[in-house]
């Protein structure tokens, strides 16, 4: 087993919901569930087309130093309903200890309601390398050079 992410329930959270969970043995991401305070559980969270909101998960995490948690969309929600993350992937740094919320946006044409307990995103824990930055007089030449978007031969 790899590193362990410590999880703390919020005082108001529904602890009957699962912690972040890998659905299969080969899954890279652990599903995160919507966990609403008691007064919002029945209504859930309705996202209008182009609407954005932070969906609570009811947890806080302590990620081991040298790692980050990337929050990514769930492919089914994105492809079927247009529900995705406006800042994908979202990054949770190892020194953050606040509430874990998922920033969602509805790119679909219809309102969509997130229900209490719905799987809304996935968390991928990955190693982080911090590098130094240095000003130089010139950069090493490459075959690609200064070619930008679409310069590597992609054709539609």
N, C-alpha and C positions, 0 to 999 in steps of 0.2 A: 504494500500500500504506500502511496505517496504522502505528501504533506497533508496536514489536517487543518481545515478551516474551522475555527471555533465559532459557534453560533449562539447568540443570546436572543431569547424571545423578548419582544416588547411587552410591557405590562398588560396592554389591552389585547394582545394578539390571541387568535384562536389557535391554541396549541394542539388541536386535533388534526390540523392540516399537516401535510408532510413537510419535512425540511427539504432543502434542495436535493433532488433525487435524480440519479441516472436511470433512464428507462430501460436501457439494454446494456449488456456487458461491453459493447464497443462504443457506447455513446461518449462523445467529447464534452457535451454540455449537460449540466444538471438542471432540470426544470425548476423554475421559480413560480410559486403560486401567489395569486392575489389574496391578500389577507386584510380584510377591511375591519375597522373598529366596529363594535357591536351595532351602533346606530346606523351604519352604512351597509351592513351585510345583506339586507333584503333588497335594497335598490341596486347595489353594485355601482359600477362606474360606466356611464354611457358616453362614448366618444362620437361626436358628430363628425361628418366628413371634414377633413383637415383639422379636426380638433386634437389638442394635445393635453396630456395630463400625466401626473406622477401617480403610479399605481403602487400602493404600499404592499410590502411583503410580510410585515410583522416581525422582521428579524434585523439584527445587527450582526456584523461578522468581524472576525479578526483573522486576516489573511497573513500567512507567514511572510516574514521579511524575505525579499528577493522574488516575490510573486505578485501578480495582480489578478483581479477577477474581471473578466470581460463579460459584459451583459449583451447578449445577442438576441435578435428576433427568433421566434419560433416559425419555422418555414410554413407550417399549415395555416397559422393565423395570417401570415403575410400573403400567401398565395390565394387563399380562399376569401379573406375579408379585407385585405389591405392594412392590417394592423401590424405596425412595425415600430422600430425605434428611430427617432429623429437624429440620434447621435450614435449610430451603430458603428463599432461596438462601443458601448459605454464602458468606462474604466473605473474600477474601484481599487484605489491604492491600498497598499498594506498598512498604512498608518491611519486610515479612515475608520472611525468608530461610530458614525452616526447611523440613522435609520437607512435600510436598504430599500430604495424606491426604484421603480422601473419607469423611465420616461417613455410614454407611448404616443403614437400618432396614428390617426385613422386616414389612410390614403384611399380608402374605398369610397363608393358612391352613396352608401347607406349608413345610418347610425349603427353603432355596434356596442353592445353592453358586455362589459367584463363582469362576470359573476364571482362572488366569494368562492375561493378555492380553485378557480380556473388557472391553468398553467399559462402564464403570460410571456415568459422569456426563458432564456437558458443562460446559465453561468458557466463560463470556461475559465479555469484557473491555469495561468501560464507563467513561466519564468520571465523575469524582467532583467535586462542588462542596462545599467546606466553607463553612458559613455561620456567622454570629455568632448568639448568643442574647441577647435583651434582655428584662428584666422591664418590663412596661407596666402601666398602671392599668386598661385595658380593651382588649378586642379588637374589631376592626371587625365589625359585624353582617353576616350573609349570609342569603340566602333559606333555606338549610338550617338555620342556627342551631346548636342543640345536639343535633340529631337524630343518633343513633348508628347502630349496626348495623341494617341493614334499613330505615333511615328514608327512603331515596330511592325507595321505591315498588316494590321487588322483591316479586314474588308467586310462591309456589311452586305 
